[in-house]
Amino acid sequence: MKWICLLILLLCIGCISADRLPSGMPESQIFSIGTTLSATGITDQSTKMDWTVSSGTPLESNILNSSDLISLVRYSDSLLGNGGTLIEVKNFEFDSNSKSRSTYNIENEKILTYNSHDGSHLLGAESLMMDNMGNCTSDTSPPRCVFAEPKEILTPSFCNIVQAKSDLININQAKVSTKGEIRSAGGFSTPAALNYRIAVTADKNVPAQGIVKTEFAGSIMEARDTNQSEDTWNRTAATNSWKDITQSSGEIRNLQKRFGYVSGMRV
């Protein structure tokens, strides 16, 4: 019986790490933007969104107090053409409510084809960024085992930022599709997520022509959970950073890139 109680206690206070998301506000904002475009001539189009949600601390504060969480999100997408024929279908969806593991606060998807006329070309850029940070929080829940002594556990601090972006440069002809997803409001048990994918392919067996560049990057800083007698909850215990860059120029028959990021609590 003693070993069973000890096992239950260890399961209750085990290792905890990674992002904790702030919950959505009681007031919800939901909007969508749909675009269908078929045109020959000059094109100038852009979509941009900055969203910050916090839990505990006001946004104007420069200090995160105990248990405070904050998530910063930025999305941008632009197209600029000086002529040629552009066909595009694009949908942008935003929902500020707390999300579950299978849903997202921001979803964007587009498909376009472009063909140059008289030397015209197309420029495009798309970027998704998520920056999550939080101070330690205490968990004083009593253990299940009635013979175990309650012990304060500190869930650690963290500061994690990830980004995915793509650039279309001097495109003379291409068929392009992209999809982006971000989850940054959900609560303690919901993981943060950022997904992005892009495909550049031949149109009617004619290869894309121009320069396509993608960049995926992240920087992670995590402290370690602890008990009251130690002070590692606010000291960096794990870091990792990564960057993936791809650039292709000339005739492109098939370029596909995918980026997926999930970070959540592990108990």
C-alpha positions as CSV (number, residue, x, y, z in Angstrom):
1,M,0.0,0.0,0.0
2,K,2.8,2.4,0.8
3,W,4.4,1.9,-2.6
4,I,1.1,2.4,-4.3
5,C,0.6,5.7,-2.5
6,L,4.2,6.8,-3.5
7,L,3.5,5.9,-7.1
8,I,0.3,8.0,-7.1
9,L,2.2,10.9,-5.6
10,L,4.9,10.8,-8.2
11,L,2.3,10.7,-11.0
12,C,0.6,13.7,-9.5
13,I,3.7,15.9,-9.2
14,G,5.8,14.5,-12.1
15,C,7.8,16.4,-14.7
16,I,6.1,19.5,-16.2
17,S,7.5,21.5,-19.1
18,A,6.7,23.6,-22.3
19,D,4.1,26.2,-23.2
20,R,1.1,27.2,-21.2
21,L,-1.5,29.1,-23.2
22,P,-3.6,32.0,-21.8
23,S,-7.3,31.4,-22.1
24,G,-9.4,33.5,-24.5
25,M,-11.3,36.5,-23.3
26,P,-14.9,36.3,-22.1
27,E,-15.7,38.5,-25.0
28,S,-15.2,36.8,-28.3
29,Q,-14.3,38.1,-31.7
30,I,-14.8,36.1,-34.8
31,F,-14.3,37.3,-38.4
32,S,-13.5,35.9,-41.8
33,I,-12.2,37.5,-45.0
34,G,-12.8,35.7,-48.4
35,T,-11.2,36.7,-51.7
36,T,-11.8,35.5,-55.2
37,L,-9.8,37.3,-57.8
38,S,-9.4,36.9,-61.6
39,A,-7.6,39.9,-63.2
40,T,-5.1,41.0,-65.8
41,G,-3.2,44.1,-64.9
42,I,-1.6,45.6,-61.8
43,T,-2.4,43.8,-58.5
44,D,-1.7,45.1,-54.9
45,Q,-3.1,43.0,-52.1
46,S,-2.2,42.6,-48.4
47,T,-3.6,41.1,-45.2
48,K,-2.0,41.7,-41.8
49,M,-3.0,40.9,-38.2
50,D,-1.3,41.5,-34.8
51,W,-2.9,39.8,-31.8
52,T,-1.8,39.7,-28.2
53,V,-3.7,37.9,-25.4
54,S,-2.6,37.8,-21.8
55,S,-3.6,36.1,-18.6
56,G,-2.9,37.8,-15.3
57,T,-0.9,40.9,-16.4
58,P,-2.2,43.9,-18.3
59,L,-0.7,44.3,-21.7
60,E,1.0,47.6,-20.9
61,S,3.0,46.0,-18.1
62,N,6.7,45.2,-18.9
63,I,6.9,42.6,-16.0
64,L,5.4,39.2,-15.8
65,N,4.4,38.3,-12.3
66,S,3.8,34.9,-10.9
67,S,1.4,32.8,-13.0
68,D,1.2,35.5,-15.7
69,L,1.1,34.3,-19.4
70,I,1.2,36.2,-22.6
71,S,1.0,35.2,-26.3
72,L,1.9,37.4,-29.2
73,V,0.9,36.5,-32.8
74,R,1.6,38.2,-36.1
75,Y,0.3,37.2,-39.5
76,S,1.0,39.0,-42.8
77,D,0.5,38.2,-46.5
78,S,1.0,40.3,-49.5
79,L,1.0,40.1,-53.3
80,L,2.2,42.8,-55.8
81,G,2.2,42.4,-59.5
82,N,2.9,45.0,-62.3
83,G,0.9,43.2,-64.9
84,G,0.0,39.7,-66.1
85,T,-2.9,37.4,-65.2
86,L,-3.6,36.5,-61.6
87,I,-6.3,34.0,-60.5
88,E,-6.6,33.7,-56.7
89,V,-8.9,32.2,-54.1
90,K,-8.1,33.0,-50.4
91,N,-9.8,32.6,-47.1
92,F,-8.7,34.1,-43.7
93,E,-10.4,33.0,-40.5
94,F,-9.9,34.4,-36.9
95,D,-11.6,33.2,-33.7
96,S,-10.4,34.6,-30.3
97,N,-12.1,31.9,-28.2
98,S,-10.1,29.3,-26.3
99,K,-9.3,26.4,-28.6
100,S,-9.0,22.6,-28.2
101,R,-6.1,20.5,-29.5
102,S,-7.8,20.1,-32.9
103,T,-8.9,23.7,-33.6
104,Y,-7.1,27.0,-34.3
105,N,-7.4,30.7,-33.6
106,I,-6.1,31.7,-37.0
107,E,-6.5,29.8,-40.3
108,N,-5.5,31.0,-43.7
109,E,-5.5,29.2,-47.0
110,K,-4.9,30.4,-50.6
111,I,-4.5,29.0,-54.1
112,L,-3.2,31.2,-57.0
113,T,-1.9,30.9,-60.5
114,Y,0.0,33.6,-62.3
115,N,1.2,34.1,-65.9
116,S,3.4,37.0,-67.0
117,H,2.5,39.4,-69.9
118,D,5.1,41.5,-71.6
119,G,7.8,41.0,-69.0
120,S,5.6,41.5,-65.9
121,H,6.3,39.6,-62.7
122,L,4.8,38.9,-59.3
123,L,6.1,39.5,-55.8
124,G,4.7,37.8,-52.7
125,A,5.4,37.3,-49.0
126,E,3.7,35.4,-46.2
127,S,4.7,35.2,-42.6
128,L,3.4,33.6,-39.4
129,M,5.0,34.3,-36.0
130,M,4.0,33.2,-32.5
131,D,5.8,34.3,-29.3
132,N,4.7,32.6,-26.0
133,M,6.1,33.4,-22.6
134,G,5.0,32.9,-19.0
135,N,6.2,33.1,-15.4
136,C,6.1,30.3,-12.9
137,T,2.9,29.3,-11.3
138,S,2.3,27.3,-8.1
139,D,0.2,24.1,-7.8
140,T,-0.8,23.4,-4.2
141,S,-3.4,20.7,-5.0
142,P,-3.4,18.0,-2.4
143,P,-2.0,14.6,-3.5
144,R,-4.4,11.7,-3.9
145,C,-2.7,9.6,-1.3
146,V,-4.1,10.6,2.1
147,F,-0.8,9.6,3.8
148,A,1.3,11.9,1.6
149,E,2.4,15.3,2.8
150,P,1.2,18.2,0.6
151,K,4.1,19.9,-1.2
152,E,4.0,23.1,-3.3
153,I,5.1,22.5,-6.9
154,L,6.2,25.3,-9.2
155,T,5.3,25.0,-12.9
156,P,8.3,26.7,-14.6
157,S,8.9,29.8,-16.6
158,F,9.3,29.7,-20.4
159,C,9.9,31.9,-23.4
160,N,9.3,30.4,-26.9
161,I,9.2,32.0,-30.3
162,V,8.6,30.3,-33.7
163,Q,8.2,31.6,-37.2
164,A,7.4,30.4,-40.7
165,K,7.6,32.5,-43.8
166,S,7.8,32.3,-47.6
167,D,8.8,34.7,-50.4
168,L,7.9,34.8,-54.1
169,I,10.4,36.9,-56.0
170,N,10.2,37.9,-59.7
171,I,7.7,35.2,-60.5
172,N,6.9,35.0,-64.2
173,Q,4.7,31.9,-64.0
174,A,3.6,29.7,-61.1
175,K,0.9,27.7,-59.4
176,V,1.1,28.3,-55.6
177,S,-0.9,27.0,-52.7
178,T,-0.3,27.8,-49.0
179,K,-2.0,27.0,-45.7
180,G,-1.3,28.4,-42.2
181,E,-2.7,27.7,-38.7
182,I,-2.0,29.2,-35.3
183,R,-3.3,28.2,-31.9
184,S,-2.3,30.6,-29.1
185,A,-5.3,30.7,-26.7
186,G,-6.6,27.7,-25.0
187,G,-5.6,27.2,-21.4
188,F,-3.2,25.2,-19.3
189,S,-3.8,21.8,-20.9
190,T,-4.0,23.0,-24.5
191,P,-0.8,23.0,-26.5
192,A,0.4,25.9,-28.6
193,A,0.6,25.2,-32.3
194,L,1.8,26.7,-35.6
195,N,1.5,24.9,-38.9
196,Y,2.5,26.1,-42.4
197,R,2.8,24.5,-45.8
198,I,3.5,25.8,-49.3
199,A,3.5,24.0,-52.6
200,V,4.8,25.5,-55.9
201,T,4.1,23.3,-58.9
202,A,3.9,23.4,-62.7
203,D,0.8,24.8,-64.3
204,K,-0.4,22.6,-67.2
205,N,3.0,21.0,-67.3
206,V,4.7,24.3,-67.6
207,P,7.2,24.8,-64.7
208,A,7.0,27.8,-62.4
209,Q,9.6,30.4,-63.2
210,G,11.2,32.8,-60.7
211,I,12.6,32.6,-57.1
212,V,10.9,30.9,-54.2
213,K,12.3,31.1,-50.7
214,T,11.1,29.6,-47.4
215,E,12.4,30.0,-43.8
216,F,11.3,28.2,-40.7
217,A,12.9,29.1,-37.4
218,G,12.4,28.7,-33.6
219,S,14.0,29.6,-30.3
220,I,13.0,27.8,-27.1
221,M,13.9,28.6,-23.5
222,E,12.5,26.4,-20.7
223,A,13.0,26.3,-16.9
224,R,12.4,23.1,-14.9
225,D,9.6,22.3,-12.4
226,T,10.7,22.3,-8.8
227,N,9.5,22.2,-5.2
228,Q,9.6,25.0,-2.7
229,S,13.0,24.1,-1.3
230,E,14.7,24.8,-4.7
231,D,14.8,27.8,-7.0
232,T,15.3,26.4,-10.5
233,W,11.8,27.4,-11.7
234,N,13.1,30.7,-13.1
235,R,16.5,29.5,-14.4
236,T,17.0,28.2,-17.9
237,A,17.2,24.4,-17.9
238,A,16.7,23.7,-21.6
239,T,17.3,25.6,-24.8
240,N,17.1,24.8,-28.5
241,S,17.0,26.8,-31.7
242,W,16.6,25.8,-35.3
243,K,16.4,27.3,-38.7
244,D,15.5,25.8,-42.1
245,I,16.0,27.8,-45.3
246,T,15.2,26.7,-48.8
247,Q,15.7,28.8,-52.0
248,S,15.1,27.7,-55.5
249,S,15.4,29.8,-58.7
250,G,14.8,29.2,-62.4
251,E,12.3,26.6,-63.6
252,I,10.6,24.9,-60.6
253,R,8.5,21.8,-61.3
254,N,7.7,20.9,-57.7
255,L,8.6,22.6,-54.4
256,Q,6.8,21.6,-51.3
257,K,7.7,22.6,-47.7
258,R,5.9,21.8,-44.5
259,F,6.5,23.1,-41.0
260,G,4.7,21.9,-37.8
261,Y,5.2,23.1,-34.2
262,V,3.3,21.9,-31.1
263,S,4.3,22.8,-27.6
264,G,2.3,21.9,-24.5
265,M,2.4,20.7,-20.9
266,R,3.6,17.2,-20.1
267,V,2.6,15.9,-16.7
